[in-house]
Amino acid sequence: MAPSRFSLLTLLRQAFSGPPDLSAHWRSPAPGPAYDVVIIGAGGHGLATAFHLAAEHGIRRVAVLEKGWLGGGNTGRNTTIVRSNYLMAESAALYEHALRLWEGLSQALNYNVMYSPRGVMMLAHNVHDIAVLKRHIYANRLAGIDNEWLSPAEAKAFCPPLNLAGGMRYPVLGAALQRRGGTARHDAVAWGYARAASALGVDIIQNCEVTAIDRDRAGAVSGVETTRGAIAARKIGVVAAGHTSVVMALAGLRMPLESYPLQALVSEPVKPVFPCVVMSNTIHAYISQSDKGELVIGAGTDAYVSYSQTGGLHIATHTLDAICELFPMFRRLRMLRNWGGIVDVTPDRSPIIGLTPVPGLFVNCGWGTGGFKATPGSGQVFAHTIATGAPHPINAPFSLDRFRCGRLIDEAAAAAVAH
Ligand SMILES: Cc1cc2nc3c(=O)[nH]c(=O)nc-3n(C[C@H](O)[C@H](O)[C@H](O)COP(=O)(O)OP(=O)(O)OC[C@H]3O[C@@H](n4cnc5c(N)ncnc54)[C@H](O)[C@@H]3O)c2cc1C
């Protein structure tokens, strides 16, 4: 049975008609023998892709296969920052497309994803930072994307806990602010897409690991082997984030990716004290406050590749040192927990969304430390690519082929960090 539609009327009806509707938000069917499209990975990007295949392209015989639980990968582990102020024109177009979709996503999915445009402020601590951030601001404005420069006093007015005292190791010399940036609730994004896709007929199959990709005599994909049996499909989309290299190796492809642990941590919950998102690329730390009251703090990747879903302790302590200097009022807060995820990083720090040399095999990966914010846009353009067999104009530059021909989208040099 499809879940009921959320509306004021439903709320009122349920308030007066006994127990609320607690039916499951998505179906949990057994795997079918064949589908038009199989998506490997039920993170936000995979689920969004399935939703758009069904909603926009009328392709409803779709299975999303997940080796663990839905949203249990990086989608459920990230620090939920959403913004579009990237430097390169191709990236800015992609992330701005996503940001526009965020603005109407709760309505489109009929599910509250708690998108909160509370502003993302990026701090400048030295002359180099000022030049880099101002360059971003000018490039963004030319592309019609909001981004503005704040003096230190204006930055403090926007974020009162910010420390402007003299003699700091990381003095605040100014900041770039994207007011439309902010956060969204990561679990709700996965659940909202799952609910909406399932209602359109998409099968979401959890605890179903893909162990092989089958190919026919011509080399095209013909299906997958899974821990729950074989499934036939002429189109397969790999959206497996930190494990893309492993999954693509099943089809004999070697990817230009390195996988690193990336960690985050949260404090004990406190009353609302932190009104926005603050990031510092130089220190490699960023912070916001969740609706539960926890301070959500992100750090940088470990310096070495690994599949261990934790992160080095020295990375977390370095981040906390910097956070406490920037916001001394948090010095006595206790940290509640930390965790890690595995991020796939490309040589130019931009994602890969498109076709592969194997007919019928499509890939969406390489989002590194910053793919959550792209979820709605990525799902939409990837669905277009799978449905039509050709990239959408927005993801055309993000081809796998760019590493062969050298047409890189070098956010690595441009941004250094991309949460
Ligand atoms: C600590 C941390 C903080 C971050 N902070 C931010 C942030 O603030 N803002 C931002 O924009 N981005 C952030 N990111 C990055 C962001 O989380 C990811 O780029 C994004 O969530 C990737 O989504 P996805 O759907 O592609 O991957 P995932 O959610 O990881 O989904 C991939 C799924 O594939 C499944 N899978 C893998 N192998 C198989 C297989 N063989 N068979 C079946 N299923 C398989 C996995 O179990 C997983 O559920 C952060 C990441 C981390 C780890």
The ligand as a Gaussian input file, in Angstrom:
#p B3LYP/6-31G(d) Opt

LIG

0 1
 C       32.193000      12.595000       7.337000
 C       31.656000      13.097000       6.031000
 C       31.212000      14.414000       5.944000
 C       30.712000      14.906000       4.735000
 N       30.179000      16.163000       4.699000
 C       29.587000      16.625000       3.575000
 C       28.939000      17.887000       3.580000
 O       28.859000      18.568000       4.591000
 N       28.369000      18.310000       2.415000
 C       28.430000      17.580000       1.279000
 O       27.955000      18.038000       0.248000
 N       29.005000      16.342000       1.260000
 C       29.577000      15.837000       2.385000
 N       30.155000      14.590000       2.401000
 C       30.174000      13.789000       1.171000
 C       28.832000      13.124000       0.919000
 O       28.415000      12.446000       2.082000
 C       28.904000      12.148000      -0.230000
 O       29.530000      12.731000      -1.352000
 C       27.505000      11.698000      -0.657000
 O       26.708000      11.385000       0.458000
 C       27.604000      10.512000      -1.575000
 O       26.312000       9.996000      -1.748000
 P       26.075000       8.649000      -2.499000
 O       24.627000       8.416000      -2.551000
 O       26.834000       8.679000      -3.776000
 O       26.856000       7.587000      -1.596000
 P       26.441000       6.694000      -0.340000
 O       25.439000       7.338000       0.512000
 O       27.727000       6.263000       0.305000
 O       25.747000       5.458000      -1.053000
 C       26.445000       4.440000      -1.715000
 C       25.855000       3.134000      -1.300000
 O       26.400000       2.099000      -2.107000
 C       26.368000       0.929000      -1.327000
 N       27.221000      -0.086000      -1.933000
 C       28.574000      -0.082000      -2.074000
 N       28.990000      -1.215000      -2.652000
 C       27.878000      -1.937000      -2.946000
 C       27.652000      -3.226000      -3.558000
 N       28.658000      -3.991000      -3.988000
 N       26.371000      -3.658000      -3.675000
 C       25.315000      -2.911000      -3.219000
 N       25.486000      -1.715000      -2.617000
 C       26.753000      -1.224000      -2.488000
 C       26.855000       1.416000       0.040000
 O       26.506000       0.520000       1.080000
 C       26.177000       2.775000       0.140000
 O       24.970000       2.734000       0.905000
 C       30.675000      14.061000       3.580000
 C       31.135000      12.738000       3.671000
 C       31.602000      12.254000       4.894000
 C       32.064000      10.830000       4.976000

